[in-house]
Amino acid sequence: MSITLAVGATSVDLSPDLYWSDENMWAPVEQTAQRTITGALIVSAATRIAGRPITLEPADDASGWMNRDVIDQLRNWAAVAGQQMTLTLRGQARLVIFRHHDGAGLEAHPVVHYSDVVDADFYLATLRLMEI
């Protein structure tokens, strides 16, 4: 199944081999618990409205390759503060932004390093996104 990321009319096809590595590590409920001076327990809980992390990464070095021109477009979007994008994953569209607060929103490195870089060169990339 295809994975796409779009801003307006511009979209890029991401490798279908990327997987959502933190899909099952997020809970839709936020909760705090604290004790009062008398020892009573106060528990506050609410449903999270947004902020679900979506980390897309290759399973290994042999999968998830993307061309440099795709990486360049992703890098351009990552350079715009608060850039909103539409991620289509498993047939569902989600409004996302890069998670810059968790380090680089986009990490990419070449599969094979060439001194003469061209758009057809393959890269491995990890995208750290957040649903808003």
C-alpha positions in Angstrom: 0.0 0.0 0.0 1.4 3.4 -0.9 2.5 6.1 1.6 2.3 9.7 0.4 3.1 13.1 2.0 1.6 16.2 0.5 1.6 20.0 0.9 -1.0 21.6 -1.2 -0.8 20.2 -4.7 2.8 18.9 -4.2 3.1 15.3 -3.0 5.8 12.8 -2.8 5.5 9.0 -2.7 7.4 7.5 0.2 8.7 4.0 0.2 5.9 1.5 1.0 8.5 -0.4 3.0 8.6 2.3 5.7 6.9 1.1 8.9 5.2 3.0 11.7 7.6 2.1 14.5 5.8 3.8 17.4 2.2 3.0 16.3 1.5 0.9 19.5 3.5 3.1 21.9 1.0 5.9 22.2 -2.1 6.0 24.5 -5.1 8.2 23.8 -5.5 8.9 27.5 -3.4 11.4 29.4 -3.3 11.0 33.2 -1.7 12.6 36.2 -1.8 11.4 39.8 -0.6 13.4 42.8 -1.0 13.4 46.6 -2.4 16.3 48.6 -0.8 17.4 51.9 -3.4 15.2 53.7 -2.3 12.1 51.7 -5.4 12.0 49.5 -4.9 10.9 45.9 -6.0 13.2 43.1 -6.2 11.6 39.7 -6.9 13.7 36.6 -7.5 12.0 33.2 -8.5 13.2 29.8 -8.5 12.1 26.2 -5.7 13.4 24.1 -6.9 15.5 21.2 -3.7 15.5 19.1 0.0 14.9 19.2 0.2 11.2 18.3 3.8 10.5 17.1 4.2 8.8 13.7 7.8 7.7 13.1 8.3 6.1 9.7 11.5 4.2 9.2 13.0 1.4 7.2 13.0 -2.1 8.9 16.6 -2.5 7.8 19.3 -1.2 5.4 17.8 -3.3 2.6 14.4 -1.7 2.6 12.7 1.7 2.5 15.0 3.2 -0.1 14.0 6.6 -1.5 15.5 8.7 -4.3 17.5 11.9 -3.4 14.9 14.1 -5.1 12.3 12.8 -2.6 14.7 13.5 0.3 15.3 17.0 -1.0 11.6 17.8 -1.1 11.2 16.4 2.5 14.2 18.5 3.6 12.6 21.6 2.1 9.3 20.9 4.0 11.2 20.2 7.2 12.9 23.6 6.9 9.6 25.4 7.3 8.5 25.9 10.9 5.1 24.4 11.6 4.7 23.1 8.0 1.4 21.2 7.9 1.3 18.1 5.6 -1.2 15.5 4.7 0.2 12.0 5.3 -1.8 9.2 3.6 -0.9 5.9 5.3 -2.9 2.7 4.9 -5.6 4.6 3.0 -6.2 7.1 5.9 -5.2 10.8 5.6 -3.7 12.4 8.7 -2.7 16.1 9.2 0.9 16.0 10.4 3.9 18.2 11.2 7.6 17.3 11.7 8.5 16.5 15.4 11.5 18.8 15.7 11.3 18.7 19.5 12.4 15.0 19.3 15.6 15.7 17.4 15.7 15.9 13.7 12.3 15.7 12.0 14.0 14.1 9.1 17.2 12.0 9.1 18.6 10.6 5.9 21.8 9.1 4.7 22.9 7.6 1.3 22.7 3.8 0.8 26.0 4.2 -1.0 28.0 7.3 -0.8 29.0 8.9 -4.2 31.0 12.1 -4.5 29.0 13.0 -7.6 25.5 13.2 -6.1 22.5 12.8 -8.5 18.7 12.8 -7.9 18.5 9.1 -8.6 20.8 8.1 -5.7 19.1 6.1 -3.0 18.8 7.1 0.6 17.5 5.6 3.8 15.4 8.0 5.8 13.5 8.2 9.1 10.6 10.7 9.3 9.5 11.9 12.8 6.0 13.3 12.4 3.2 14.2 14.8 -0.5 14.1 14.1 -2.2 17.5 14.8 
